[in-house]
Amino acid sequence: MNFPSELKYTSDHEWIRVEGGEAYVGITEFAQRELGDIVYIDINTVGDEVAEGQVFGTVEAVKTVSELFMPVSGTVLEVNSELDASPELVNTDPYGKGWMVKIAIADISSIGTLLSSEDYAAQVGA
Amino acid sequence: MKTTALTDLHISLGAKMVPFAGYNMPVQYAGVNAEHDTVRNAVGVFDVSHMGEFILKGEHALDLIQKVTSNDASRLVDGKIQYSCLPNGKNGIVDDLLVYRIDEKTYMLVVNASNIQKDWDWIAQFNEWDVEMKDISDRTSLLAVQGPHAAAALQSLTDIDLKSMEYYSFKKGTFAGINNVVVSATGYTGAGGFEIYADNAHARAVWDAVFAAGEPYGIKPIGLAARDTLRLEMGFCLYGNDIDDTTSPLEAGLGWITKLTKQFIGSDLLREQKQQGVTRKLVGFEMLERGIPRHDYPLVDEQGTVIGKVTSGTQSPSLKKAIGMGYVSIAYAKEGSEIYVLIRDQKVRARVVKMPF
């Protein structure tokens, strides 16, 4: 399974890609495989400050539903609107077109506590 | 954890495996939507060897079956199958099952994997006639070959004329060169097709022959996830979700397999319930707003008062909308009734519809 080394990961199976003080967040390849075919992403937190580990939305798959957790504290700036029409992008391109939210990071140093790709891969046994 | 004769094969094919009813079972291969479409439009194969099979044999086999099941098995003839249930005597259901009449004195009961021991014990306690009971579950493999192209895909493997087989009938014969295979025109998908019972020793040979013969028809292996979306689109009950020890067959819409003209365990209570009328009913509903109903989500009215709960729900791959089944108070059971599903504390609008969806 593919866990790009330029990303950071959480034990709840989110990834984060930092670009300056902002970042993109999505779910990992492992997570999308576990969920199966994704039907829609439900995120009502745009404009909200959400603390690390708190729920910023949910992802609904055909067979199951799962909550989405903030990798670090920050403000949700934007939801990937392409996922409205094409939720399957999370399955087919989880680290690219399947990103879920763009956030403003509250404290950039909090990135340091996240998992590296090796650590995450070890955790999921991949 | 228990395995089927094909567990290693599923793993080698890249299936995602999950524990189900104590067995290590394939839940998904290519993806639930793709697998679902394969069965609706072409042909797919499920390994459902976890299902239980009992053989009941003897002069009084029918008497025992009539006593423990709700449907009227006396109407069966050789080679015919009946959907039925085991009422628990308290207006609940021990299990739902298929009853096969092999001959006048020999029947096969096919029961849910999670209930094999429970059903065996239940039936055995009413066996006052010393009917010979044999549990062949552990040595029997079961492949469900389902889809509109199933008959064409399998015909080269057997002399049994598959196209002419009536729904809910079966034949014993040679299949893929193996003797004494039971070919049954049944399934749990609404897509048509066959269920093939063979000894474990032949499971791999049957699987390989089915895939070789089915190749021109686009045959694919299908996991339990798609089995669930397929059965739910048809409104078929799943034991443990839509029916259980606390739901009566009359509430569950299974009045058609509850023959109150005969005596059976719990028939008096069920007759009483029928006379008084049920207070809740299992209905199908579709979502009118975005949201997917899931097992145990509350069903509420416009004011938010609980009127029932969801027993099964999914995004329907064929209909491209969210559908569900659940029990509602009788006042909301009519087709067209507006109800709400409580999803993460939000009321989401839904409408009661006829099943199949």
Boltz contact constraints between the chains, C-beta under 6 A:
constraints:
  - contact:
      token1: [A, 36]
      token2: [B, 32]
      max_distance: 6.0
  - contact:
      token1: [A, 37]
      token2: [B, 31]
      max_distance: 6.0
  - contact:
      token1: [A, 37]
      token2: [B, 32]
      max_distance: 6.0
  - contact:
      token1: [A, 37]
      token2: [B, 33]
      max_distance: 6.0
  - contact:
      token1: [A, 39]
      token2: [B, 315]
      max_distance: 6.0
  - contact:
      token1: [A, 60]
      token2: [B, 292]
      max_distance: 6.0
  - contact:
      token1: [A, 62]
      token2: [B, 32]
      max_distance: 6.0
  - contact:
      token1: [A, 62]
      token2: [B, 314]
      max_distance: 6.0
  - contact:
      token1: [A, 62]
      token2: [B, 315]
      max_distance: 6.0
  - contact:
      token1: [A, 63]
      token2: [B, 225]
      max_distance: 6.0
